[in-house]
């Protein structure tokens, strides 16, 4: 199922990952940590549906 609202609101993840992968290891680790934190915040702030398992 296509979810264009996610692409429009948050941009494309693949180009961000490509930029991170092109960085030196230490910088890459920090960038992945920041990306992880951002994605975790998005997930936690998303709609909650208590009826789903």
MOPAC internal coordinates of N, CA, C and O (Angstrom, degrees):
PM7 1SCF
backbone

  N    0.0000 0     0.00 0     0.00 0    0    0    0
  C    1.4468 1     0.00 0     0.00 0    1    0    0
  C    1.5200 1   109.06 1     0.00 0    2    1    0
  O    1.2310 1   120.66 1   -50.90 1    3    2    1
  N    1.3034 1   116.34 1   129.10 1    3    2    1
  C    1.4612 1   121.52 1  -179.01 1    5    3    2
  C    1.5193 1   109.81 1   -79.16 1    6    5    3
  O    1.2310 1   120.55 1   -42.01 1    7    6    5
  N    1.3263 1   116.55 1   137.99 1    7    6    5
  C    1.4624 1   121.49 1   179.73 1    9    7    6
  C    1.5205 1   109.01 1  -125.80 1   10    9    7
  O    1.2310 1   119.70 1  -104.87 1   11   10    9
  N    1.3435 1   118.17 1    75.13 1   11   10    9
  C    1.4662 1   119.78 1  -175.85 1   13   11   10
  C    1.5158 1   113.38 1   -63.18 1   14   13   11
  O    1.2310 1   119.78 1   153.43 1   15   14   13
  N    1.3312 1   118.03 1   -26.57 1   15   14   13
  C    1.4587 1   119.33 1   179.56 1   17   15   14
  C    1.5236 1   111.69 1   -62.65 1   18   17   15
  O    1.2310 1   119.79 1   147.74 1   19   18   17
  N    1.3150 1   118.01 1   -32.26 1   19   18   17
  C    1.4606 1   120.65 1   178.09 1   21   19   18
  C    1.5181 1   110.46 1   -70.01 1   22   21   19
  O    1.2310 1   120.18 1   137.59 1   23   22   21
  N    1.3301 1   117.27 1   -42.41 1   23   22   21
  C    1.4590 1   120.61 1   179.05 1   25   23   22
  C    1.5215 1   110.51 1   -65.09 1   26   25   23
  O    1.2310 1   120.21 1   137.20 1   27   26   25
  N    1.3277 1   117.21 1   -42.80 1   27   26   25
  C    1.4559 1   121.10 1  -179.17 1   29   27   26
  C    1.5221 1   111.55 1   -65.15 1   30   29   27
  O    1.2310 1   120.15 1   136.92 1   31   30   29
  N    1.3147 1   117.32 1   -43.08 1   31   30   29
  C    1.4525 1   121.32 1  -174.35 1   33   31   30
  C    1.5297 1   112.61 1   -77.44 1   34   33   31
  O    1.2310 1   119.73 1   148.50 1   35   34   33
  N    1.3153 1   118.11 1   -31.50 1   35   34   33
  C    1.4616 1   120.24 1  -169.87 1   37   35   34
  C    1.5215 1   114.43 1  -122.66 1   38   37   35
  O    1.2310 1   119.98 1   179.45 1   39   38   37
  N    1.2958 1   117.64 1    -0.55 1   39   38   37
  C    1.4555 1   119.31 1  -179.24 1   41   39   38
  C    1.5080 1   111.59 1    76.27 1   42   41   39
  O    1.2310 1   120.94 1    -0.25 1   43   42   41
  N    1.3028 1   115.80 1   179.75 1   43   42   41
  C    1.4509 1   121.37 1  -177.50 1   45   43   42
  C    1.5259 1   109.91 1   -92.57 1   46   45   43
  O    1.2310 1   120.48 1   -50.82 1   47   46   45
  N    1.2937 1   116.69 1   129.18 1   47   46   45
  C    1.4598 1   121.83 1  -177.43 1   49   47   46
  C    1.5329 1   112.41 1   -70.41 1   50   49   47
  O    1.2310 1   119.97 1   141.82 1   51   50   49
  N    1.3094 1   117.66 1   -38.18 1   51   50   49
  C    1.4715 1   120.90 1  -175.63 1   53   51   50
  C    1.5275 1   113.17 1   -57.32 1   54   53   51
  O    1.2310 1   118.79 1   132.80 1   55   54   53
  N    1.3411 1   119.92 1   -47.20 1   55   54   53
  C    1.4716 1   118.16 1   177.62 1   57   55   54
  C    1.5277 1   112.87 1   -61.49 1   58   57   55
  O    1.2310 1   120.23 1   144.95 1   59   58   57
  N    1.3108 1   117.17 1   -35.05 1   59   58   57
  C    1.4692 1   119.58 1   177.27 1   61   59   58
  C    1.5164 1   110.67 1   -64.37 1   62   61   59
  O    1.2310 1   120.32 1   138.09 1   63   62   61
  N    1.3265 1   117.00 1   -41.91 1   63   62   61
  C    1.4608 1   120.33 1   178.64 1   65   63   62
  C    1.5233 1   111.55 1   -65.46 1   66   65   63
  O    1.2310 1   120.35 1   142.72 1   67   66   65
  N    1.3173 1   116.94 1   -37.28 1   67   66   65
  C    1.4611 1   120.58 1   178.15 1   69   67   66
  C    1.5247 1   111.08 1   -63.62 1   70   69   67
  O    1.2310 1   120.29 1   139.90 1   71   70   69
  N    1.3224 1   117.05 1   -40.10 1   71   70   69
  C    1.4676 1   120.99 1   177.45 1   73   71   70
  C    1.5286 1   109.81 1   -64.13 1   74   73   71
  O    1.2310 1   120.73 1   135.84 1   75   74   73
  N    1.3180 1   116.21 1   -44.16 1   75   74   73
  C    1.4702 1   120.07 1   179.55 1   77   75   74
  C    1.5218 1   110.41 1   -61.70 1   78   77   75
  O    1.2310 1   120.06 1   134.36 1   79   78   77
  N    1.3178 1   117.49 1   -45.64 1   79   78   77
  C    1.4705 1   121.31 1  -178.04 1   81   79   78
  C    1.5179 1   112.77 1   -62.60 1   82   81   79
  O    1.2310 1   119.67 1   155.17 1   83   82   81
  N    1.3249 1   118.23 1   -24.83 1   83   82   81
  C    1.4663 1   121.67 1  -178.57 1   85   83   82
  C    1.5296 1   112.22 1   -81.25 1   86   85   83
  O    1.2310 1   119.83 1   174.61 1   87   86   85
  N    1.3209 1   117.93 1    -5.39 1   87   86   85
  C    1.4620 1   121.70 1  -176.68 1   89   87   86
  C    1.5242 1   111.08 1   -89.50 1   90   89   87
  O    1.2310 1   120.52 1   -19.71 1   91   90   89
  N    1.3396 1   116.62 1   160.29 1   91   90   89
  C    1.4744 1   120.10 1   174.17 1   93   91   90
  C    1.5299 1   110.44 1   -61.19 1   94   93   91
  O    1.2310 1   120.76 1   -23.21 1   95   94   93
  N    1.3077 1   116.15 1   156.79 1   95   94   93
  C    1.4632 1   121.86 1  -172.24 1   97   95   94
  C    1.5232 1   114.04 1   -52.97 1   98   97   95
  O    1.2310 1   119.36 1   131.69 1   99   98   97
  N    1.3117 1   118.82 1   -48.31 1   99   98   97
  C    1.4625 1   120.91 1  -178.70 1  101   99   98
  C    1.5119 1   112.38 1   -62.17 1  102  101   99
  O    1.2310 1   120.32 1   136.95 1  103  102  101
  N    1.3092 1   116.99 1   -43.05 1  103  102  101
  C    1.4562 1   122.27 1   178.54 1  105  103  102
  C    1.5215 1   109.88 1   -67.83 1  106  105  103
  O    1.2310 1   120.94 1   141.24 1  107  106  105
  N    1.3185 1   115.82 1   -38.76 1  107  106  105
  C    1.4650 1   121.20 1   179.86 1  109  107  106
  C    1.5252 1   110.85 1   -61.50 1  110  109  107
  O    1.2310 1   120.61 1   136.39 1  111  110  109
  N    1.3230 1   116.43 1   -43.61 1  111  110  109
  C    1.4629 1   120.27 1   179.66 1  113  111  110
  C    1.5268 1   110.99 1   -60.15 1  114  113  111
  O    1.2310 1   120.33 1   135.19 1  115  114  113
  N    1.3131 1   116.97 1   -44.81 1  115  114  113
  C    1.4671 1   120.87 1   179.16 1  117  115  114
  C    1.5311 1   111.12 1   -65.23 1  118  117  115
  O    1.2310 1   120.47 1   141.83 1  119  118  117
  N    1.3268 1   116.71 1   -38.17 1  119  118  117
  C    1.4616 1   120.48 1   179.43 1  121  119  118
  C    1.5254 1   110.78 1   -66.88 1  122  121  119
  O    1.2310 1   120.22 1   138.77 1  123  122  121
  N    1.3195 1   117.19 1   -41.23 1  123  122  121
  C    1.4723 1   120.02 1   176.97 1  125  123  122
  C    1.5302 1   110.72 1   -64.83 1  126  125  123
  O    1.2310 1   120.32 1   142.53 1  127  126  125
  N    1.3135 1   116.99 1   -37.47 1  127  126  125
  C    1.4620 1   119.91 1   177.61 1  129  127  126
  C    1.5288 1   110.42 1   -62.68 1  130  129  127
  O    1.2310 1   120.60 1   136.20 1  131  130  129
  N    1.3193 1   116.47 1   -43.80 1  131  130  129
  C    1.4613 1   120.45 1   178.17 1  133  131  130
  C    1.5222 1   111.85 1   -63.87 1  134  133  131
  O    1.2310 1   120.37 1   138.37 1  135  134  133
  N    1.3221 1   116.90 1   -41.63 1  135  134  133
  C    1.4549 1   121.17 1   178.27 1  137  135  134
  C    1.5307 1   110.32 1   -64.08 1  138  137  135
  O    1.2310 1   120.59 1   137.86 1  139  138  137
  N    1.3127 1   116.48 1   -42.14 1  139  138  137
  C    1.4616 1   120.66 1   177.68 1  141  139  138
  C    1.5216 1   110.67 1   -59.33 1  142  141  139
  O    1.2310 1   120.50 1   133.58 1  143  142  141
  N    1.3194 1   116.65 1   -46.42 1  143  142  141
  C    1.4657 1   120.73 1  -179.89 1  145  143  142
  C    1.5265 1   111.20 1   -61.20 1  146  145  143
  O    1.2310 1   120.86 1   137.15 1  147  146  145
  N    1.3323 1   115.95 1   -42.85 1  147  146  145
  C    1.4658 1   120.15 1   179.86 1  149  147  146
  C    1.5294 1   111.20 1   -63.35 1  150  149  147
  O    1.2310 1   120.31 1   134.27 1  151  150  149
  N    1.3256 1   117.02 1   -45.73 1  151  150  149
  C    1.4646 1   120.48 1  -179.61 1  153  151  150
  C    1.5220 1   111.23 1   -66.52 1  154  153  151
  O    1.2310 1   120.12 1   143.10 1  155  154  153
  N    1.3206 1   117.38 1   -36.90 1  155  154  153
  C    1.4691 1   120.47 1   177.53 1  157  155  154
  C    1.5263 1   110.63 1   -64.19 1  158  157  155
  O    1.2310 1   120.24 1   138.67 1  159  158  157
  N    1.3434 1   117.14 1   -41.33 1  159  158  157
  C    1.4757 1   119.87 1   177.75 1  161  159  158
  C    1.5216 1   110.82 1   -62.64 1  162  161  159
  O    1.2310 1   120.56 1   137.61 1  163  162  161
  N    1.3351 1   116.54 1   -42.39 1  163  162  161
  C    1.4722 1   119.92 1   178.38 1  165  163  162
  C    1.5165 1   111.31 1   -61.50 1  166  165  163
  O    1.2310 1   120.75 1   135.89 1  167  166  165
  N    1.3176 1   116.18 1   -44.11 1  167  166  165
  C    1.4516 1   120.70 1  -179.47 1  169  167  166
  C    1.5209 1   110.78 1   -63.07 1  170  169  167
  O    1.2310 1   120.29 1   134.81 1  171  170  169
  N    1.3204 1   117.04 1   -45.19 1  171  170  169
  C    1.4562 1   121.41 1  -178.52 1  173  171  170
  C    1.5218 1   112.50 1   -68.47 1  174  173  171
  O    1.2310 1   119.74 1   152.15 1  175  174  173
  N    1.3311 1   118.10 1   -27.85 1  175  174  173
  C    1.4577 1   120.62 1  -177.95 1  177  175  174
  C    1.5245 1   112.56 1   -91.84 1  178  177  175
  O    1.2310 1   120.48 1   177.38 1  179  178  177
  N    1.3227 1   116.69 1    -2.62 1  179  178  177
  C    1.4570 1   121.20 1  -178.99 1  181  179  178
  C    1.5216 1   111.38 1   -68.59 1  182  181  179
  O    1.2310 1   120.94 1    -8.71 1  183  182  181
  N    1.3146 1   115.80 1   171.29 1  183  182  181
  C    1.4639 1   120.15 1  -179.77 1  185  183  182
  C    1.5202 1   110.28 1   -61.75 1  186  185  183
  O    1.2310 1   121.16 1   -38.51 1  187  186  185
  N    1.3041 1   115.39 1   141.49 1  187  186  185
  C    1.4611 1   122.08 1   179.16 1  189  187  186
  C    1.5193 1   108.67 1  -103.89 1  190  189  187
  O    1.2310 1   120.42 1   -48.18 1  191  190  189
  N    1.3376 1   116.80 1   131.82 1  191  190  189
  C    1.4463 1   122.10 1   178.64 1  193  191  190
  C    1.5254 1   107.39 1  -127.52 1  194  193  191
  O    1.2310 1   119.72 1   -85.14 1  195  194  193
  N    1.3393 1   118.13 1    94.86 1  195  194  193
  C    1.4678 1   120.48 1  -175.25 1  197  195  194
  C    1.5281 1   113.78 1   -67.42 1  198  197  195
  O    1.2310 1   119.45 1   166.39 1  199  198  197
  N    1.3231 1   118.66 1   -13.61 1  199  198  197
  C    1.4672 1   120.22 1  -179.07 1  201  199  198
  C    1.5186 1   112.60 1   -82.10 1  202  201  199
  O    1.2310 1   120.04 1   166.13 1  203  202  201
  N    1.3430 1   117.53 1   -13.87 1  203  202  201
  C    1.4632 1   120.44 1   178.96 1  205  203  202
  C    1.5188 1   110.43 1   -87.09 1  206  205  203
  O    1.2310 1   120.99 1   -35.15 1  207  206  205
  N    1.2970 1   115.70 1   144.85 1  207  206  205
  C    1.4717 1   120.63 1   178.20 1  209  207  206
  C    1.4851 1   111.17 1   -87.00 1  210  209  207
  O    1.2310 1   120.10 1   180.00 1  211  210  209

